[in-house]
Amino acid sequence: MQQYVFSMTSRMVTIAAACALLLCVLLFVLGIEIGARFNTTPSADAPMTSAAHSAVSTDSVPPQPAQQGANDLAAVPASSTL
């Protein structure tokens, strides 16, 4: 049986370290790109402009009652006596 001996020079170690660092950077950038795509809303399913989106969001919110003051007669229930 033959025995194989592998040895690396300092140049090969430097190249391997640079490739490993480059791989880590590329995986980080790929993770950022994938995360950005998951975070956005799909534009192909529901194409909406920003004006249409704001109109939909304001129409879906029910109107809030106005703040009633202490001297406002409309704030007094009908069954109460004055």
C-alpha positions as a printed NumPy array, in Angstrom:
array([[  0.   ,   0.   ,   0.   ],
       [  1.281,   3.449,  -0.87 ],
       [  1.389,   6.333,   1.545],
       [  0.459,   9.8  ,   0.282],
       [  2.108,  12.847,   1.818],
       [  0.462,  16.238,   1.342],
       [  2.308,  19.417,   2.151],
       [  1.334,  23.038,   1.673],
       [  3.7  ,  25.902,   1.137],
       [  3.073,  29.296,   2.71 ],
       [  1.847,  30.527,  -0.669],
       [ -0.771,  27.757,  -0.849],
       [ -1.897,  28.504,   2.725],
       [ -2.286,  32.189,   1.831],
       [ -4.336,  31.329,  -1.268],
       [ -6.537,  28.927,   0.711],
       [ -7.143,  31.543,   3.422],
       [ -8.007,  34.191,   0.814],
       [-10.443,  31.818,  -0.899],
       [-12.081,  30.951,   2.429],
       [-12.454,  34.65 ,   3.269],
       [-13.907,  35.383,  -0.168],
       [-16.365,  32.507,   0.241],
       [-17.509,  33.886,   3.609],
       [-18.018,  37.375,   2.147],
       [-19.987,  36.019,  -0.805],
       [-22.208,  33.908,   1.477],
       [-22.861,  36.967,   3.66 ],
       [-23.863,  39.08 ,   0.648],
       [-26.056,  36.243,  -0.639],
       [-27.794,  36.054,   2.742],
       [-28.472,  39.796,   2.677],
       [-29.94 ,  39.582,  -0.83 ],
       [-32.169,  36.623,   0.053],
       [-33.319,  38.357,   3.244],
       [-34.182,  41.519,   1.322],
       [-36.281,  39.53 ,  -1.139],
       [-38.182,  37.795,   1.67 ],
       [-38.849,  41.139,   3.353],
       [-40.454,  42.867,   0.355],
       [-44.062,  42.398,  -0.725],
       [-44.584,  40.473,  -3.957],
       [-45.181,  42.914,  -6.798],
       [-46.287,  40.307,  -9.353],
       [-49.309,  39.12 ,  -7.353],
       [-50.717,  42.53 ,  -6.439],
       [-49.25 ,  45.399,  -8.452],
       [-50.11 ,  48.591,  -6.591],
       [-48.677,  52.05 ,  -6.838],
       [-47.852,  53.942,  -3.687],
       [-50.893,  56.223,  -4.184],
       [-53.231,  53.24 ,  -4.55 ],
       [-51.641,  51.574,  -1.541],
       [-52.139,  54.656,   0.639],
       [-55.753,  54.998,  -0.548],
       [-56.482,  51.399,   0.377],
       [-54.834,  51.709,   3.767],
       [-56.77 ,  54.881,   4.693],
       [-60.092,  53.453,   3.507],
       [-59.702,  50.284,   5.548],
       [-59.193,  52.186,   8.821],
       [-62.504,  53.023,  10.534],
       [-62.986,  56.696,  11.428],
       [-62.136,  57.597,  15.007],
       [-64.63 ,  59.58 ,  17.068],
       [-63.701,  63.149,  17.793],
       [-62.504,  63.95 ,  21.281],
       [-65.357,  65.168,  23.424],
       [-64.9  ,  68.073,  25.763],
       [-66.322,  68.331,  29.28 ],
       [-68.843,  71.035,  28.24 ],
       [-69.987,  69.223,  25.101],
       [-73.731,  68.459,  25.239],
       [-73.346,  65.698,  22.67 ],
       [-71.153,  63.823,  25.137],
       [-73.958,  63.661,  27.715],
       [-76.033,  60.469,  27.456],
       [-79.686,  60.951,  26.566],
       [-80.945,  59.283,  29.757],
       [-79.125,  61.636,  32.118],
       [-80.785,  64.646,  33.673],
       [-79.283,  68.092,  33.441]])
